[in-house]
């Protein structure tokens, strides 16, 4: 039985992701050493499960579906730029979620509860709502990343997605394994 790398995410609509990538494209020549993410890879990770079997992937789909119906759609906002683990030792460039971050935290907690009930345990790392927009290899050269100008982008959060990540020479490729609308519509 083959294993696949999967994660649960919220994906802003295509127009919001395109707007963000367009804004970053205009500024990214200021830095070297960053591999910028493409439109198709921008998402907020709620839970990374790593490599699991096809049977376990089916169980994760069911858990995510149960979590989705427990929350109504809500508004979120992308705003601000930062680095993980710190600006002194940056490895990841992110854009934060301000408006809607508490709603995302509640959805993430519900996903964790459902996965834990199905025997997948809990993620020990604290949840911080953000989109990874770049990965830094080696030494970052350029001005402070936190000074990068990105537009404020409002977007609806209306579904959860289960993504499969396949490692490839140019970076990972994502495939949707399931899409789960938030709210009552899913219950019927």
MIDOSE-1310 file (N, C-alpha, C; in nm, 2 decimals, decimal comma, always signed):
residues 188
xxxx	+0,09/-0,12/+0,00/+0,00/+0,00/+0,00/+0,09/+0,12/+0,00; +0,07/+0,22/-0,09/+0,15/+0,33/-0,10/+0,11/+0,44/+0,00; +0,21/+0,52/+0,04/+0,19/+0,63/+0,13/+0,19/+0,76/+0,06; +0,12/+0,86/+0,11/+0,12/+0,99/+0,05/+0,13/+1,09/+0,16
xxxx	+0,19/+1,21/+0,13/+0,21/+1,32/+0,22/+0,09/+1,40/+0,21; +0,01/+1,43/+0,32/-0,11/+1,50/+0,31/-0,11/+1,61/+0,42; -0,19/+1,71/+0,39/-0,21/+1,82/+0,49/-0,35/+1,88/+0,47; -0,41/+1,94/+0,57/-0,54/+2,00/+0,57/-0,51/+2,15/+0,57
xxxx	-0,58/+2,22/+0,48/-0,56/+2,36/+0,46/-0,68/+2,44/+0,43; -0,67/+2,57/+0,43/-0,76/+2,67/+0,38/-0,69/+2,74/+0,26; -0,76/+2,75/+0,15/-0,70/+2,80/+0,03/-0,78/+2,93/-0,01; -0,72/+3,05/+0,00/-0,79/+3,17/-0,05/-0,83/+3,15/-0,20
xxxx	-0,94/+3,22/-0,24/-0,98/+3,21/-0,38/-0,86/+3,25/-0,47; -0,87/+3,20/-0,60/-0,76/+3,22/-0,69/-0,73/+3,37/-0,71; -0,83/+3,46/-0,72/-0,81/+3,60/-0,74/-0,73/+3,66/-0,63; -0,75/+3,62/-0,50/-0,67/+3,67/-0,39/-0,53/+3,62/-0,39
xxxx	-0,51/+3,50/-0,43/-0,37/+3,44/-0,44/-0,30/+3,51/-0,56; -0,36/+3,53/-0,67/-0,30/+3,60/-0,78/-0,26/+3,75/-0,74; -0,35/+3,82/-0,67/-0,32/+3,95/-0,63/-0,19/+3,95/-0,54; -0,18/+3,86/-0,45/-0,07/+3,85/-0,36/+0,06/+3,82/-0,44
xxxx	+0,06/+3,73/-0,52/+0,18/+3,69/-0,60/+0,22/+3,81/-0,69; +0,12/+3,88/-0,75/+0,15/+3,99/-0,83/+0,22/+4,10/-0,75; +0,18/+4,13/-0,63/+0,24/+4,23/-0,55/+0,38/+4,19/-0,51; +0,40/+4,06/-0,47/+0,53/+4,01/-0,43/+0,62/+4,01/-0,55
xxxx	+0,57/+3,98/-0,67/+0,66/+3,98/-0,79/+0,72/+4,12/-0,82; +0,65/+4,22/-0,79/+0,69/+4,36/-0,81/+0,81/+4,39/-0,72; +0,82/+4,33/-0,60/+0,92/+4,36/-0,50/+1,03/+4,26/-0,48; +1,01/+4,14/-0,54/+1,10/+4,03/-0,50/+1,24/+4,05/-0,55
xxxx	+1,27/+4,13/-0,65/+1,40/+4,16/-0,70/+1,49/+4,22/-0,60; +1,44/+4,27/-0,49/+1,52/+4,33/-0,38/+1,59/+4,23/-0,30; +1,56/+4,10/-0,31/+1,62/+4,00/-0,22/+1,67/+3,89/-0,31; +1,78/+3,83/-0,27/+1,83/+3,71/-0,33/+1,83/+3,60/-0,22
xxxx	+1,83/+3,48/-0,26/+1,83/+3,36/-0,17/+1,69/+3,32/-0,13; +1,58/+3,37/-0,20/+1,45/+3,33/-0,16/+1,39/+3,25/-0,28; +1,33/+3,14/-0,26/+1,25/+3,07/-0,36/+1,10/+3,10/-0,33; +1,04/+3,18/-0,42/+0,91/+3,23/-0,40/+0,81/+3,12/-0,44
xxxx	+0,70/+3,11/-0,36/+0,59/+3,01/-0,39/+0,51/+3,06/-0,51; +0,45/+2,97/-0,58/+0,36/+3,00/-0,69/+0,22/+3,02/-0,64; +0,13/+3,07/-0,72/-0,01/+3,09/-0,69/-0,07/+2,96/-0,64; -0,04/+2,85/-0,71/-0,11/+2,72/-0,68/-0,07/+2,66/-0,55
xxxx	+0,04/+2,72/-0,49/+0,08/+2,66/-0,36/+0,05/+2,74/-0,24; -0,02/+2,86/-0,25/-0,05/+2,94/-0,14/-0,17/+2,89/-0,07; -0,16/+2,87/+0,06/-0,26/+2,82/+0,15/-0,23/+2,84/+0,30; -0,32/+2,83/+0,38/-0,30/+2,83/+0,53/-0,31/+2,68/+0,57
xxxx	-0,20/+2,63/+0,62/-0,20/+2,49/+0,67/-0,26/+2,49/+0,81; -0,36/+2,40/+0,82/-0,43/+2,37/+0,95/-0,36/+2,26/+1,02; -0,32/+2,16/+0,94/-0,26/+2,04/+1,00/-0,18/+1,96/+0,89; -0,05/+1,94/+0,91/+0,03/+1,86/+0,83/+0,04/+1,72/+0,89
xxxx	+0,00/+1,62/+0,81/+0,00/+1,48/+0,87/+0,12/+1,40/+0,82; +0,19/+1,44/+0,72/+0,30/+1,37/+0,67/+0,26/+1,25/+0,59; +0,34/+1,15/+0,58/+0,31/+1,03/+0,50/+0,22/+0,94/+0,57; +0,10/+0,91/+0,51/+0,01/+0,82/+0,56/-0,04/+0,73/+0,45
xxxx	-0,11/+0,62/+0,49/-0,16/+0,52/+0,39/-0,28/+0,58/+0,32; -0,32/+0,51/+0,22/-0,44/+0,55/+0,15/-0,57/+0,53/+0,24; -0,56/+0,42/+0,32/-0,67/+0,39/+0,41/-0,68/+0,51/+0,51; -0,57/+0,55/+0,57/-0,57/+0,66/+0,66/-0,61/+0,79/+0,60
xxxx	-0,57/+0,81/+0,47/-0,61/+0,93/+0,40/-0,77/+0,94/+0,39; -0,83/+0,82/+0,37/-0,98/+0,82/+0,36/-1,03/+0,86/+0,50; -0,97/+0,81/+0,61/-1,02/+0,85/+0,74/-1,00/+1,00/+0,77; -0,89/+1,05/+0,72/-0,86/+1,20/+0,74/-0,97/+1,27/+0,66
xxxx	-1,01/+1,23/+0,54/-1,12/+1,30/+0,47/-1,24/+1,30/+0,55; -1,28/+1,19/+0,61/-1,40/+1,19/+0,69/-1,39/+1,28/+0,81; -1,28/+1,29/+0,88/-1,26/+1,37/+0,99/-1,27/+1,52/+0,95; -1,21/+1,56/+0,84/-1,21/+1,69/+0,79/-1,35/+1,73/+0,75
xxxx	-1,43/+1,64/+0,69/-1,57/+1,67/+0,66/-1,65/+1,70/+0,78; -1,62/+1,62/+0,89/-1,70/+1,64/+1,01/-1,66/+1,78/+1,07; -1,53/+1,81/+1,06/-1,49/+1,94/+1,12/-1,55/+2,06/+1,04; -1,56/+2,04/+0,91/-1,61/+2,15/+0,82/-1,75/+2,19/+0,85
xxxx	-1,84/+2,09/+0,88/-1,98/+2,12/+0,90/-2,00/+2,19/+1,03; -1,91/+2,19/+1,12/-1,92/+2,26/+1,25/-1,89/+2,41/+1,25; -1,85/+2,46/+1,13/-1,82/+2,60/+1,12/-1,89/+2,67/+1,00; -1,93/+2,79/+1,02/-1,99/+2,86/+0,91/-1,88/+2,94/+0,84
xxxx	-1,90/+2,97/+0,71/-1,80/+3,05/+0,64/-1,78/+3,18/+0,71; -1,66/+3,24/+0,69/-1,63/+3,37/+0,75/-1,53/+3,45/+0,67; -1,51/+3,57/+0,70/-1,42/+3,66/+0,63/-1,28/+3,66/+0,69; -1,18/+3,67/+0,61/-1,04/+3,67/+0,66/-0,97/+3,78/+0,58
xxxx	-0,85/+3,82/+0,63/-0,77/+3,92/+0,57/-0,62/+3,89/+0,58; -0,56/+3,90/+0,46/-0,41/+3,88/+0,45/-0,35/+4,02/+0,47; -0,25/+4,02/+0,56/-0,19/+4,15/+0,59/-0,06/+4,13/+0,67; +0,04/+4,20/+0,63/+0,17/+4,20/+0,70/+0,26/+4,09/+0,65
xxxx	+0,39/+4,11/+0,67/+0,49/+4,01/+0,63/+0,58/+3,98/+0,74; +0,63/+3,86/+0,75/+0,73/+3,83/+0,86/+0,81/+3,71/+0,82; +0,89/+3,66/+0,91/+0,98/+3,55/+0,88/+0,98/+3,45/+1,00; +0,99/+3,32/+0,97/+1,01/+3,22/+1,07/+1,15/+3,16/+1,05
xxxx	+1,22/+3,12/+1,15/+1,18/+3,13/+1,29/+1,20/+3,27/+1,35; +1,29/+3,35/+1,28/+1,31/+3,49/+1,33/+1,36/+3,57/+1,22; +1,36/+3,71/+1,23/+1,42/+3,79/+1,13/+1,57/+3,78/+1,12; +1,63/+3,74/+1,23/+1,78/+3,72/+1,23/+1,82/+3,59/+1,17
xxxx	+1,73/+3,49/+1,17/+1,77/+3,36/+1,10/+1,64/+3,32/+1,02; +1,61/+3,39/+0,92/+1,49/+3,36/+0,84/+1,51/+3,24/+0,75; +1,40/+3,16/+0,75/+1,40/+3,04/+0,67/+1,27/+3,04/+0,58; +1,17/+3,10/+0,64/+1,04/+3,11/+0,57/+0,99/+3,25/+0,57
xxxx	+0,94/+3,30/+0,46/+0,87/+3,43/+0,45/+0,72/+3,41/+0,45; +0,65/+3,48/+0,53/+0,50/+3,45/+0,54/+0,43/+3,59/+0,53; +0,30/+3,57/+0,49/+0,20/+3,68/+0,50/+0,10/+3,64/+0,60; +0,07/+3,73/+0,70/-0,02/+3,69/+0,81/-0,16/+3,70/+0,77
xxxx	-0,24/+3,63/+0,86/-0,39/+3,65/+0,85/-0,43/+3,72/+0,98; -0,49/+3,84/+0,96/-0,52/+3,92/+1,08/-0,67/+3,90/+1,10; -0,76/+3,96/+1,03/-0,90/+3,94/+1,04/-0,93/+3,79/+1,01; -1,01/+3,73/+1,10/-1,04/+3,59/+1,08/-0,94/+3,49/+1,14
xxxx	-0,83/+3,54/+1,20/-0,73/+3,45/+1,26/-0,79/+3,37/+1,37; -0,88/+3,43/+1,45/-0,94/+3,36/+1,56/-1,04/+3,25/+1,51; -1,11/+3,29/+1,41/-1,20/+3,19/+1,34/-1,12/+3,07/+1,29; -1,00/+3,10/+1,22/-0,92/+2,99/+1,17/-0,86/+2,91/+1,29
xxxx	-0,83/+2,97/+1,40/-0,78/+2,90/+1,51/-0,89/+2,80/+1,56; -1,01/+2,84/+1,57/-1,12/+2,76/+1,61/-1,14/+2,64/+1,51; -1,14/+2,67/+1,38/-1,15/+2,56/+1,28/-1,03/+2,47/+1,29; -0,91/+2,52/+1,31/-0,79/+2,43/+1,33/-0,81/+2,34/+1,45
xxxx	-0,86/+2,40/+1,56/-0,88/+2,32/+1,68/-0,98/+2,21/+1,66; -1,09/+2,24/+1,58/-1,19/+2,14/+1,55/-1,13/+2,03/+1,46; -1,05/+2,07/+1,37/-0,98/+1,97/+1,28/-0,89/+1,88/+1,37; -0,82/+1,94/+1,46/-0,73/+1,86/+1,56/-0,82/+1,77/+1,64
xxxx	-0,93/+1,81/+1,69/-1,02/+1,73/+1,77/-1,07/+1,61/+1,69; -1,11/+1,63/+1,57/-1,16/+1,52/+1,49/-1,05/+1,42/+1,45; -0,93/+1,47/+1,42/-0,82/+1,38/+1,39/-0,78/+1,31/+1,51; -0,77/+1,37/+1,62/-0,74/+1,30/+1,75/-0,84/+1,19/+1,78
xxxx	-0,96/+1,22/+1,76/-1,07/+1,12/+1,79/-1,05/+1,00/+1,70; -0,99/+1,02/+1,58/-0,97/+0,91/+1,49/-0,83/+0,84/+1,50; -0,76/+0,88/+1,61/-0,63/+0,82/+1,64/-0,51/+0,88/+1,57; -0,52/+1,00/+1,52/-0,41/+1,07/+1,45/-0,33/+1,16/+1,55
xxxx	-0,38/+1,17/+1,67/-0,31/+1,25/+1,77/-0,32/+1,40/+1,74; -0,24/+1,48/+1,81/-0,25/+1,62/+1,79/-0,11/+1,67/+1,75; -0,11/+1,79/+1,68/+0,01/+1,85/+1,65/+0,06/+1,93/+1,77; +0,18/+1,91/+1,81/+0,24/+1,98/+1,93/+0,27/+2,13/+1,91
xxxx	+0,29/+2,17/+1,78/+0,33/+2,31/+1,75/+0,20/+2,40/+1,76; +0,23/+2,52/+1,81/+0,12/+2,62/+1,82/+0,08/+2,66/+1,68; -0,05/+2,68/+1,66/-0,10/+2,73/+1,53/-0,09/+2,88/+1,52; -0,04/+2,92/+1,40/-0,04/+3,06/+1,37/-0,09/+3,08/+1,23
xxxx	-0,19/+3,15/+1,21/-0,25/+3,16/+1,07/-0,16/+3,25/+0,98; -0,11/+3,18/+0,88/-0,02/+3,25/+0,78/-0,02/+3,17/+0,65; +0,02/+3,24/+0,54/+0,06/+3,18/+0,42/+0,21/+3,19/+0,40; +0,27/+3,08/+0,37/+0,41/+3,08/+0,33/+0,42/+3,13/+0,19
xxxx	+0,50/+3,24/+0,17/+0,52/+3,29/+0,03/+0,66/+3,27/-0,02; +0,75/+3,23/+0,07/+0,89/+3,21/+0,02/+0,97/+3,13/+0,12; +1,07/+3,06/+0,06/+1,16/+2,98/+0,14/+1,30/+3,02/+0,12; +1,37/+3,04/+0,22/+1,51/+3,09/+0,22/+1,61/+2,98/+0,23
xxxx	+1,70/+2,97/+0,13/+1,81/+2,88/+0,13/+1,94/+2,96/+0,15; +2,01/+2,92/+0,25/+2,14/+2,99/+0,27/+2,12/+3,13/+0,33; +2,20/+3,23/+0,28/+2,20/+3,36/+0,33/+2,10/+3,45/+0,26; +2,02/+3,52/+0,33/+1,93/+3,62/+0,27/+2,00/+3,75/+0,25
xxxx	+1,99/+3,80/+0,13/+2,05/+3,93/+0,10/+1,94/+4,03/+0,05; +1,95/+4,15/+0,11/+1,85/+4,25/+0,08/+1,80/+4,32/+0,20; +1,70/+4,41/+0,19/+1,65/+4,48/+0,30/+1,57/+4,39/+0,39; +1,53/+4,44/+0,51/+1,45/+4,35/+0,60/+1,32/+4,31/+0,53
xxxx	+1,29/+4,18/+0,54/+1,17/+4,13/+0,48/+1,05/+4,19/+0,53; +1,05/+4,22/+0,66/+0,93/+4,28/+0,72/+0,89/+4,41/+0,66; +0,98/+4,47/+0,58/+0,95/+4,60/+0,52/+0,88/+4,58/+0,38; +0,86/+4,46/+0,33/+0,80/+4,43/+0,20/+0,66/+4,48/+0,21
xxxx	+0,62/+4,55/+0,10/+0,49/+4,61/+0,09/+0,40/+4,50/+0,02; +0,29/+4,46/+0,09/+0,19/+4,37/+0,03/+0,06/+4,44/+0,05; -0,03/+4,42/-0,04/-0,17/+4,48/-0,02/-0,24/+4,40/+0,09; -0,34/+4,47/+0,15/-0,43/+4,41/+0,24/-0,53/+4,34/+0,14
xxxx	-0,55/+4,21/+0,16/-0,64/+4,13/+0,08/-0,75/+4,06/+0,16; -0,87/+4,10/+0,14/-0,98/+4,03/+0,21/-1,03/+3,91/+0,13; -1,06/+3,80/+0,19/-1,11/+3,69/+0,12/-1,21/+3,60/+0,21; -1,30/+3,53/+0,15/-1,39/+3,44/+0,22/-1,32/+3,31/+0,25
xxxx	-1,35/+3,26/+0,37/-1,31/+3,12/+0,40/-1,43/+3,04/+0,40; -1,45/+2,95/+0,30/-1,57/+2,88/+0,28/-1,56/+2,73/+0,27; -1,43/+2,68/+0,27/-1,41/+2,54/+0,26/-1,27/+2,50/+0,32; -1,26/+2,37/+0,35/-1,14/+2,31/+0,39/-1,10/+2,22/+0,28
xxxx	-0,97/+2,21/+0,26/-0,92/+2,12/+0,15/-0,82/+2,02/+0,21; -0,82/+1,90/+0,16/-0,71/+1,80/+0,19/-0,62/+1,80/+0,07; -0,50/+1,83/+0,09/-0,40/+1,83/-0,02/-0,30/+1,72/+0,00; -0,26/+1,67/-0,12/-0,15/+1,57/-0,12/-0,03/+1,64/-0,18
xxxx	+0,08/+1,63/-0,11/+0,21/+1,69/-0,15/+0,30/+1,58/-0,21; +0,34/+1,60/-0,33/+0,44/+1,51/-0,39/+0,57/+1,58/-0,41; +0,68/+1,52/-0,36/+0,81/+1,59/-0,37/+0,86/+1,57/-0,52; +0,91/+1,68/-0,57/+0,96/+1,68/-0,71/+1,09/+1,76/-0,71
xxxx	+1,18/+1,75/-0,81/+1,30/+1,82/-0,82/+1,28/+1,97/-0,81; +1,18/+2,03/-0,86/+1,16/+2,17/-0,86/+1,08/+2,22/-0,74; +1,05/+2,13/-0,65/+0,97/+2,16/-0,53/+0,85/+2,07/-0,53; +0,77/+2,08/-0,42/+0,66/+1,99/-0,41/+0,54/+2,03/-0,50
xxxx	+0,46/+1,93/-0,54/+0,34/+1,95/-0,62/+0,22/+1,92/-0,54; +0,12/+2,00/-0,55/+0,00/+1,97/-0,47/-0,12/+1,93/-0,55; -0,19/+1,83/-0,50/-0,31/+1,78/-0,56/-0,42/+1,78/-0,46; -0,54/+1,82/-0,49/-0,65/+1,82/-0,40/-0,70/+1,68/-0,39
xxxx	-0,72/+1,63/-0,26/-0,77/+1,50/-0,24/-0,92/+1,51/-0,19; -0,96/+1,63/-0,15/-1,09/+1,65/-0,10/-1,12/+1,79/-0,07; -1,24/+1,84/-0,09/-1,28/+1,97/-0,06/-1,41/+1,97/+0,02; -1,41/+2,04/+0,13/-1,52/+2,03/+0,23/-1,58/+2,17/+0,26
xxxx	-1,70/+2,20/+0,21/-1,76/+2,33/+0,24/-1,79/+2,35/+0,39; -1,77/+2,47/+0,44/-1,80/+2,49/+0,57/-1,95/+2,51/+0,59; -2,01/+2,47/+0,70/-2,14/+2,51/+0,73/-2,25/+2,41/+0,70; -2,37/+2,46/+0,72/-2,49/+2,38/+0,71/-2,51/+2,31/+0,58
xxxx	-2,47/+2,37/+0,47/-2,50/+2,31/+0,34/-2,44/+2,17/+0,33; -2,33/+2,15/+0,40/-2,26/+2,02/+0,39/-2,34/+1,91/+0,47; -2,42/+1,96/+0,57/-2,49/+1,86/+0,66/-2,61/+1,80/+0,58; -2,66/+1,86/+0,48/-2,79/+1,81/+0,42/-2,76/+1,70/+0,33
